[in-house]
Amino acid sequence: MNTLHRHIALSRLRTQQFDVLVIGGGITGAGIALDAAARGLSVALVEKGDFASGTSSRSTKLIHGGLRYLKQWEFGLVAEVGRERAILHSLAPHLVVPEKMLLPIVKGGSYGRFSTSIGLKIYDSLAKVAPEDRRQMLKRDAAAKAEPLLDATRLRGAGLYAEYRTDDARLTLEVFKTAERYGALPINYLRVQEFIYEKREVVGVVCEDLQPTTQYAFINSEVRIRAKVVVNAAGPWVDTLRESDKSKTGKHLHLTKGVHIVVPFERLPVRQSVYFDVKDGRMVFAIPRGKATYIGTTDTDYEGDLNDVHASTEDVTYLLDATNSMFPAAGLTAADVQSSWAGLRPLIHESGKPASDLSRRDEIFISASGLISIAGGKLTGYRKMAERITDMVLRRLRKSVSQLPCTTHTIRLSGSDNLPDHSAVLALRETLSSQLAPYGLGSEDAIYLAHLYGTQSAEIVQRMASFRDTPVLALLKAEVAFCIEHEMTATSEDFFARRTGLLYFDIQRVEAHGYAIIQEMGRILAWDDARKKQEIAQLSAAIARAKCQPIPAA
Ligand code: FAD
């Protein structure tokens, strides 16, 4: 996935017929690409923007059993995603990290001590949580000690239970890079415009190349790709493609918007993640990550532009009010919000149900033309969704599923080679700390590198030595070079939003070094002045959007 080799990938796409072509470079598409390639199929995948630029970089970033789904009696879903958590942790222990979650029980809240205790017990048993990680019920004083920021006057106790946190975009990228090892050919900035049919069966797609211009790109040229089976994994855009295939009948998508805000850690220094209830009966997370704490999410019906989803003033106010009500001492205001993101849940519509009550299950549609579409589901369940789709693709290709079974539960993701478990990740953090110390960088950067890139950090640290810049800039330049060479990074926003998450969790670093990184990308990718100008405008707009500010005029 080298950005400089994109023209080679394009020429393969133009000439080869693939067993399966996947549309959509989010976690669902990535999972299918890996599973299908690992079972020996030839696979291509096209993504209209950057990988994970849809919902898969805009989630709460938890690999979780979905405690809230117990309320909807979705026991099967809780059990499946609960089991998946442990599998994903074993496949990428640096990226799917155990995290204790505190569920406060407060006066006037929706859960009492008894219901919380029973709910968490059922959750542990459905998700087959290891005995040492099972839920603990804390009395009032212990709960106040566990989280001193909680309002002691309302606190009645708390439940402490096991979850896992991740970085959604990075998880998607590592699944892609692993798929590439098995021969899959994923490519970004290639938008499917229409389907190609033969005898009314879909046999390929016509794509438009949207890669920002570089000397290596075929500017705005058309790319026709042929495949025996086409899978539509376009997330919130699934129905747009079903419409183009004239097969949008019966069930359809119901999109809801979810917003997260980010505040400096010192403004909400929670000791662990907290899952707390809001006056309207919903639940919201407050999750510490590095220098920041993020809070989310909202859940409101959405009918706006799918390509421009952002936090509104009402969304920000809702989350601030919810947080201040649970942590009154924090006294957060809009001025504390340093970044934000907003995403769309592609849920399946159910008449009469409000957004929050819609099922998070996935649904598969097969059209008369043979197009397979998959929508709904969760980041956590991507591997099982991919298994179901790949089984279906094999049957379509008249291959035996029993002879080519799913093996992705044993395929470790790139970045986790030689990282058997969590203690190996802690050891990696120590090693990186000592390697970064001579540069004057602290343990925070070592933790950041270890959890983002895993063992790939070694290559990044090695590259740092060739830059004569300040340590932070040398690190960023080493990262961007790595991300261009291995992860098809085409723009500075790709880098700051989806390769590193810095746009959300350390926006000051982006503001301080964005210009220098654009110059460095320009050097590697041979950008001319016009292209650099376009980048500066695009990054400024991304920063303004994240900060909920007006977009500056270009
Ligand atoms: P997407 O990530 O949206 O990918 C679809 C891709 O298709 C997009 O990148 C898009 O650009 C591309 N595409 C569309 N049309 C075309 C075209 N014509 N040509 C080429 N490409 C195209 N799940 C969890 O497990 N844990 C969580 O903590 C969690 N939190 C969430 C919080 C929020 C606010 C939201 C909205 C969701 C959350 N989810 C969570 C759910 C999870 O994020 C989604 O289920 C998942 O990311 C969906 O992935 P996807 O690949 O199906 O869709």
Residues whose N, C-alpha, C, O or C-beta is under 5 A from the ligand:
A	BS01	FAD	I23 G24 G25 G26 I27 T28 G29 V46 E47 K48 G49 D50 A52 S53 G54 T55 S56 R58 S59 T60 K61 L62 I63 H64 L190 R191 V192 A233 A234 G235 P236 W237 T256 G258 V259 T297 G343 L344 R345 G376 G377 K378 L379 T380
